[in-house]
């Protein structure tokens, strides 16, 4: 029965993670779009004849809306939603399961275990999300705006040009980015919750998760922003582009960006990114905790129902067996009495 309960918990982690990912994708995608455009390539629109340096988030959003209206801010949403399901499932389930395993080691359920569990969760998350990120980033890149009819076309063309390697472009950098973000995010959440009394009401717990998730998401984003900039620059160019790098190395590209453009270039597009990731961290953790709670409560209810039914069946069998023994004893008594009567006669 313990194994069944563990399976229920694992299922809750994955299902709750998927739900959190969908909610997060819909809420924050416009901010994600502005951030990716700012970090991936220089801005060049069909309304402009030359490349324009633009580091203003509001101006970038305005130019995007001029290009295609509000739907332009949601370009690439489909692969983002599809990718968010395995991404968030891998992230949250990877974290919770890693934390459970680490709790059985000498580290116990310590703050260090939380930090390491977050770091480990970045690996399956990166593997799950990289193909979708490649498609999304290439769809959003302004230099590719007229080259793909949609996410499926982008994925097919990437496959034809580069094979499976193309869909895994930037995997190494994504692992670094996700592991850094997750470790700081979950560690910050853990420390803030540890320092605060647990809310008595569920709605208060939701509000607490939103607040702590926003703060933790902002802090984690400040730490992983340089790696996110490198990731976008690796994934956006097509093989035919002059900015395409055949065998990108994370720290080599990072040092080149700092040397050629300065440290602030690593934080290009940081305001929308910080708001996006902080808001995403808030919404996702609140949705995740709520969904996981609902699933675990329902599973526990079903488990209790199953146990009661089994217990009822067992009691029925015991009663049946007991009644059978009584009947057998009566029959034996009758047979014994008849035998005695025969003997006496």
Secondary structure, DSSP 8 states (H G I E B T S, - for coil): -HHHHHHHHHHHHHHHHHHHHHHHHHHHHHHHHHHHHHHHS-B--TT-SS-B----HHHHHHHHHHHH-GGGGGTTHHHHHHHHHHHHHHHHHHHHHHHHHHTTSTT-S-HHHHHHHHHHHHHHHHHHHHHHHHHHHHHH-GGGTTT-SSHHHHHHHHHHHHTHHHHTTTHHHHHHHHHHHHHHHHHHHHHHHHTS---SSHHHHHHHHHHHHHHHHHHHHHHHHHHHHHHHHHHHS-TTSTT--TT--HHHHHHHHHHHH-GGGGGTTHHHHHHHHHHHHHHHHHHHHHHHHHHHHHHHHHHHHHHHHHHHHHHHHHHHHHHHHHHHHHHHHHHHHHHHHHHH-
